[in-house]
Amino acid sequence: MSQEFLTIQNAISFEESNVPVLETEVWRQIILEHCLAGKMRIVALFTERKNGDGLRCYCVLGNDGKKTLHVGACDFIGPNPKYPSLTQHLFEAHLFERELFEEFGLLPEGHPWLKPVRKQGDYPFYRVEGEQIHEVAVGPVHAGIIEPGHFRFQCHGEKVLHLEIQLGYQHRGLEALMVKAAPSSQMVLAESIAGDSVIGHGLAYAHAIEGLSERSITPQRSQSLRAIALELERLSSHAGDLGALAGDIGFLPGSAWFGRLRGEFLNLLMDLTGNRYGRSFLMPGGVLSDGTPKKVLDFKKRLAMALTDWKDLAELFFTASSVLSRLEQTGVLKQDAAREIGAVGMTARASNLLRDVRQSYPTGIYRICKIEPVKMTTGDVYARARIRSLEGKRSLQFIQERLETLSHDKISQPCGALKKESMIVSLIEGWRGEIAHVVLTDRERKIRRYKIIDPSFHNWIALSVAMQNGQISDFPLCNKSFNLSYAGHDL
Amino acid sequence: MWDILKNRWRQGTRTIPLSSRDQIPEQFRLKEEELKLSKILDAKMQKFFGRSLKLRAVTAGSCGGCDLELQALNNIIFDLSRFGIQFVASPRHADGLVVTGAVTKNMKLALQKTYEAVPDPKIVIAVGACAIHGGPFEGSPEVLNGADSTVPVDLYIPGCPPHPLTILDGLLRWLGRLENK
């Protein structure tokens, strides 16, 4: 437990004046001491401009074991702010520090590779020299219908020696837009952070606003409906991913039928919310549409059929020997590597690292109704595929239970005005992993800083690590097994 | 093998039949006002593209939702290839581009180069609110507010994201494959 950092709860706001502002060296030592001991990990590390040319750097640490969050800050003043970097000892800070440097010019001295995160320019990629080495560049426009990103491989024959990933093509300036937008537009922006995590990011935003409001009581019926929407989103993405993996290895029955199942879950989400991805469903204080008893009955029937289909298809897929030979031992991410890079969500759980916000920092209906997280040990593509299948079954059963126990009350309760000079950390387990929204308000009760951290921000480096010494022909399979968000990373 | 056949028998055919506009549910059809704004392809272009259209999809700064709906067009429910429309891997093999996203500054060059790589005659289809005029990101300094900032657009399909049936409604009527009511 950290005495010097402030202990906080997920989605419960606190006054900004309570955040301890420490000496840079003390702040740094606390982070290193707790993270290197394996007790805590970095949930957020970001900066805000203060008082003209001053900077305040916040760090949010998460203790999954004790289920607590901790926040501490330090100030930098003057024209050339710098500090000894955390990355040289603690690798999971690497991308956060690159982001601080790019956005605010705060230099982490000793950072091993200070390359840009979202800016494009003449970037010299890491090269391996040698007569038989060749370099493969892929992107930003890729072969399939997929988001843009650049991959640079250094290969020796078929073997990949090094993969470097350069993103930033989807940078739309979301954090700045969130601060400028009117409250009615903020939800639309939050839903548009990543198109397949509409409910995930939307819920993180809704919880943040509810926590920051003077008065807010979210009715329990709406909390159940929100959880149903979140799990349906998880199911549709998992079904889609399994279908895509099947297509990539040439198992066409799996590709066709999982694709159809994905459509089934999207149609369920459409019947619940009005949009296939759940847009315009969430609002701070509740939800906008309800399930009539007739609809609920229809859902139960369709979900029962979907569960049977899912079980059959999973058995068909995972017992085919051609599938297993292709998926097993491919793209391995070992547990130590996953821990070192600070992996979250499904990627971490497939590598034997239990990180699940629904268990560690539950909010909404997850506080009352537990959903058991799934963990796999091998960390290869098979583990990531299998974990999707098992999580899908659990989610289906969870939704069925929620439909049985929908409470009879309102679906929304408008929130009051925002508190002054307060801060909140709102975490949600999106289908990829931990989504973090950290929000700060000013004296006029408006949002002054909105920090968004998609799970892909933690996890993109996992693809580079998993591809090392692998075959380049396995790259599409590995990429699909992680299925990380380009838009969520680039904001 | 037997399991696969058994499953195929159980699942049946799921492809939505689509030979006339009545088969698209009302809620997914593009409305009358939107209809008037789109020109149906002239006879010459219809001869080129009416029965075989190869498209290259470019995502230029979107949230990813429209791309997922474009991917859904290839599944067994909507089955885009039965209309002779296919997504190809290279712009050199394509008849036209499908652009999604608000076109970020970072993607402007890539989109331009992809457009130039498509051989003439070519078409451009803008799918989604962002590709039309920036969507929720309109006005952001990082974004160029829509596909027509960089390439000339022939067809706009609105939605956030547009349902696959809406994309089909717009695309097929424009190609003259579904009667225009």
Contacts between the chains, C-beta under 8 A, distances in Angstrom:
chain1	res1	chain2	res2	distance
A	118	B	106	7.7
A	120	B	106	4.8
A	140	B	107	6.7
A	140	B	110	4.9
A	141	B	58	5.6
A	141	B	91	7.8
A	141	B	110	5.4
A	141	B	114	5.4
A	143	B	89	4.1
A	143	B	90	7.7
A	144	B	57	8.0
A	144	B	71	7.8
A	144	B	87	7.7
A	144	B	89	7.5
A	145	B	57	4.2
A	145	B	59	7.5
A	145	B	67	5.3
A	145	B	70	4.8
A	145	B	71	5.0
A	145	B	87	5.9
A	146	B	59	7.0
A	146	B	67	6.6
A	147	B	59	5.0
A	147	B	62	7.4
A	147	B	64	5.5
A	147	B	67	6.4
A	148	B	58	8.0
A	148	B	59	5.6
A	148	B	60	7.2
A	148	B	107	6.0
A	148	B	110	6.7
A	168	B	106	5.6
A	169	B	60	7.9
A	169	B	61	7.0
A	169	B	104	6.6
A	169	B	106	4.7
A	169	B	107	5.0
A	169	B	110	7.2
A	170	B	59	7.7
A	170	B	61	5.3
A	170	B	62	7.1
A	170	B	101	7.4
A	170	B	104	6.4
A	170	B	106	7.8
A	170	B	107	7.7
A	171	B	61	7.5
A	171	B	104	5.7
A	171	B	106	5.8
A	171	B	142	5.5
A	172	B	61	5.7
A	172	B	102	6.5
A	172	B	104	5.9
A	172	B	137	4.6
A	172	B	140	5.8
A	172	B	142	5.5
A	172	B	143	5.4
A	173	B	137	7.3
A	173	B	140	4.2
A	173	B	141	6.1
A	173	B	142	3.8
A	173	B	143	6.8
A	174	B	137	7.7
A	174	B	140	8.0
A	176	B	140	7.0
A	176	B	141	7.7
A	177	B	136	7.8
A	177	B	137	6.7
A	177	B	140	5.4
A	185	B	136	7.0
A	188	B	136	4.9
A	189	B	136	5.4
A	192	B	63	4.5
A	192	B	65	7.8
A	192	B	135	7.1
A	192	B	136	4.9
A	192	B	137	7.4
A	193	B	63	6.6
A	194	B	63	5.8
A	194	B	64	6.0
A	195	B	62	7.0
A	195	B	63	3.8
A	195	B	64	3.8
A	195	B	65	2.8
A	195	B	66	7.2
A	195	B	67	7.4
A	195	B	68	6.2
A	195	B	161	6.7
A	196	B	64	5.9
A	196	B	65	7.1
A	196	B	68	6.1
A	198	B	65	7.4
A	240	B	68	7.7
A	243	B	75	7.9
A	253	B	4	5.0
A	253	B	7	6.7
A	253	B	8	7.1
A	256	B	75	7.4
A	256	B	76	4.9
A	257	B	7	7.0
A	257	B	11	6.2
A	259	B	72	7.8
A	259	B	75	3.9
A	259	B	76	6.4
A	259	B	77	7.7
A	260	B	11	7.4
A	260	B	14	5.5
A	260	B	75	6.7
A	260	B	76	5.8
A	260	B	77	6.1
A	262	B	72	7.9
A	262	B	75	7.7
A	263	B	72	6.8
A	263	B	75	6.6
A	263	B	77	5.3
A	266	B	72	7.9
A	275	B	160	7.9
A	276	B	69	7.5
A	276	B	161	7.4
A	276	B	163	6.5
A	277	B	65	5.7
A	277	B	68	7.7
A	277	B	161	6.9
A	279	B	160	6.5
A	312	B	7	6.4
A	313	B	7	7.5
A	315	B	3	7.9
A	316	B	3	5.5
A	316	B	4	6.8
A	316	B	7	6.3
A	485	B	64	6.9
A	486	B	64	7.4
A	487	B	62	6.9
A	487	B	63	5.0
A	487	B	64	5.0
